[in-house]
Amino acid sequence: MKRLLLIAIGLFILGCQSARPGSQPMVVMPPTAGERLWSFHERGDALGAGGELQIFIDPQTHPHAKASFARYTLGVGGALPVHRHDKTEEFAYIISGLGEAVGLDEDGTEIETPISGGYVWYVPPGAWHALRNTGTTPLTLIFAAVPNEEKGLLSFFRRISVKPGEDPIAIAPEDLERLAAEHDLILRDAGDGERP
């Protein structure tokens, strides 16, 4: 599994290089590379239902890449809220754990699809979606966000997260909503389908 993951990362990185021959060098990273961040965790020494993000490629690390690439682990009982991206596509490969990929039908009713290791999840721009860990172990996936923008999905997580071992950041709901919107992440309001 690790070998397959390394091959996938290598192929992805090669595909993200500039189209001009020789303009950017190839990049190969070991599984331990990248910045690790915790968000919405229980406390500095416990991830709890929060998430751990390992950023391999984003505008800060590789500004010429056409996509961002990261690994995400969602703690037991954790969930990402229903949201959408107006410009960003997401591609995810579930490595391990059990969960639900959540989408919305035309009436705004949630459609929950069980996912586990080996599943692929694609979210086009504008599609409402969420992720829930329904298992008894962390849910781990690797994902790409396209395009690789300075104010994109991974930069949002950089703003709201801390290094493992640090206490969580307290963010007021209105500040979280504002920060999310600034990074092409529109949160859905459960009452009327969309926040104002």
matplotlib code that plots the C-alpha trace (Angstrom):
import matplotlib.pyplot as plt

x = [0.0, 2.8, 4.6, 1.4, 0.9, 4.5, 4.1, 0.8, 2.4, 5.3, 3.1, 0.9, 3.9, 5.2, 1.8, 1.8, 5.0, 4.9, 4.2, 7.5, 10.3, 13.0, 11.3, 10.8, 12.7, 11.1, 10.2, 10.1, 9.1, 9.3, 6.1, 7.4, 7.7, 5.3, 4.0, 1.6, -1.2, -4.1, -7.5, -10.6, -8.8, -9.7, -6.5, -2.8, -2.1, -5.2, -6.6, -10.0, -12.6, -10.4, -8.3, -4.6, -3.5, -0.1, 0.5, 2.9, 2.1, 0.4, 1.1, 3.4, 5.6, 5.3, 3.8, 4.2, 2.2, -1.3, -2.8, -2.4, -1.8, -2.2, -3.0, -5.9, -6.8, -10.2, -10.5, -13.2, -16.6, -15.2, -16.9, -16.3, -19.4, -21.4, -19.8, -18.9, -16.1, -17.0, -13.7, -12.0, -12.2, -11.3, -10.0, -9.6, -8.4, -9.5, -6.6, -8.2, -11.1, -14.9, -16.9, -19.6, -19.1, -22.1, -23.6, -27.0, -29.7, -31.6, -34.0, -31.1, -31.5, -28.3, -27.2, -24.8, -22.5, -20.4, -16.7, -13.7, -10.1, -9.8, -12.7, -12.2, -14.2, -14.5, -16.1, -16.6, -16.8, -20.1, -21.1, -22.2, -20.3, -19.2, -17.1, -17.9, -15.9, -18.4, -15.9, -14.0, -10.6, -9.3, -10.4, -7.4, -7.3, -5.1, -6.5, -5.7, -7.3, -7.3, -6.4, -3.5, -4.4, -2.8, -6.2, -7.5, -8.5, -5.1, -4.4, -7.7, -6.5, -3.2, -5.1, -7.3, -4.8, -1.8, 1.2, 0.5, 1.0, -0.4, -3.8, -6.7, -7.4, -10.7, -12.5, -15.9, -18.5, -18.7, -14.9, -14.7, -17.4, -15.6, -12.2, -13.8, -15.5, -12.2, -10.7, -13.4, -15.1, -18.8, -20.5, -24.0, -26.6, -28.7, -31.8, -32.0, -29.4, -26.8, -25.4, -26.0]
y = [0.0, 2.4, 1.6, 2.3, 5.6, 6.7, 5.8, 7.8, 10.8, 10.6, 10.4, 13.2, 15.5, 14.8, 15.7, 19.0, 20.2, 23.1, 22.2, 23.7, 21.1, 21.7, 24.7, 23.0, 20.1, 16.9, 16.6, 13.3, 13.3, 10.6, 9.8, 11.8, 15.0, 17.9, 20.1, 18.5, 20.5, 19.8, 21.4, 21.3, 18.9, 18.1, 19.6, 19.9, 16.2, 14.7, 14.8, 13.5, 14.0, 16.7, 16.3, 16.0, 17.5, 16.6, 19.2, 17.9, 20.4, 23.8, 27.4, 28.0, 24.9, 24.6, 27.8, 26.5, 23.3, 23.2, 21.3, 21.0, 17.6, 16.4, 13.6, 14.1, 12.0, 12.6, 11.4, 9.0, 10.7, 13.6, 15.4, 18.1, 20.3, 20.5, 23.0, 23.7, 25.3, 27.5, 27.2, 24.1, 20.4, 17.8, 14.3, 11.9, 8.3, 6.7, 4.9, 3.4, 3.7, 3.9, 6.9, 8.6, 10.9, 13.2, 15.0, 16.8, 15.9, 18.6, 19.1, 19.7, 16.3, 14.7, 11.6, 9.5, 7.1, 4.7, 4.8, 2.8, 2.0, 1.9, 4.2, 7.2, 10.4, 13.2, 16.6, 19.0, 22.8, 23.9, 20.5, 20.5, 17.9, 16.7, 13.9, 11.9, 9.3, 6.6, 4.0, 3.2, 4.2, 7.3, 7.9, 8.6, 9.8, 11.5, 14.3, 16.8, 20.3, 21.9, 24.7, 25.3, 28.8, 31.0, 31.5, 27.9, 25.0, 24.2, 27.9, 27.9, 24.9, 26.7, 29.7, 27.6, 24.9, 24.6, 22.3, 18.9, 19.4, 23.0, 23.8, 24.4, 27.9, 29.4, 30.8, 32.5, 31.1, 34.3, 34.5, 30.9, 31.6, 34.7, 32.9, 30.0, 32.2, 34.0, 30.6, 29.3, 27.3, 28.2, 26.7, 25.4, 26.5, 23.5, 25.7, 27.2, 25.4, 28.2, 30.8, 34.4]
z = [0.0, 0.9, -2.4, -4.3, -2.5, -3.2, -6.9, -7.0, -5.4, -7.8, -10.8, -9.5, -8.9, -12.4, -13.9, -12.0, -13.5, -15.9, -19.5, -20.7, -20.9, -18.3, -16.7, -13.3, -11.7, -10.8, -7.1, -5.1, -1.4, 1.2, 3.2, 6.1, 4.1, 4.2, 6.9, 9.5, 11.0, 13.4, 13.1, 15.3, 17.7, 21.3, 22.9, 22.2, 23.1, 21.6, 18.1, 19.1, 16.4, 14.7, 11.6, 10.8, 7.5, 5.9, 3.1, 0.3, -2.5, -2.2, -3.3, -0.4, -1.1, -4.9, -6.5, -10.1, -9.4, -11.1, -8.1, -4.4, -2.8, 0.8, 3.1, 5.6, 8.6, 10.3, 13.9, 15.2, 15.2, 13.1, 10.3, 7.8, 7.4, 4.2, 1.9, -1.7, -3.8, -6.7, -8.5, -7.0, -8.0, -5.4, -6.1, -3.1, -2.6, 0.7, 2.3, 5.4, 7.8, 7.3, 6.5, 4.5, 1.5, 1.6, -1.3, -1.9, -4.4, -6.3, -3.4, -0.9, 0.8, 1.9, 0.0, 2.2, 0.4, 2.5, 1.8, 2.9, 1.8, -1.9, -2.8, -5.0, -4.4, -7.0, -6.2, -9.1, -8.6, -7.1, -5.7, -2.0, -0.1, 3.3, 4.9, 8.0, 9.9, 10.8, 11.9, 15.1, 13.7, 11.9, 8.3, 6.1, 2.5, 0.1, -2.0, -4.8, -5.1, -8.5, -9.2, -6.8, -5.6, -3.0, -1.3, -1.8, 0.3, 1.8, 2.7, 4.6, 6.7, 7.2, 8.7, 11.1, 12.1, 14.5, 14.7, 16.5, 20.2, 20.3, 21.7, 19.3, 18.0, 19.2, 16.1, 16.3, 13.8, 11.9, 11.6, 10.4, 7.8, 6.6, 6.4, 4.6, 2.0, 1.3, 0.4, -2.0, 0.7, 1.1, 4.2, 3.9, 6.4, 7.5, 7.7, 4.2, 2.1, 2.1, 4.4, 3.5]

ax = plt.figure().add_subplot(projection="3d")
ax.plot(x, y, z, "-o")
ax.set_aspect("equal")
plt.show()
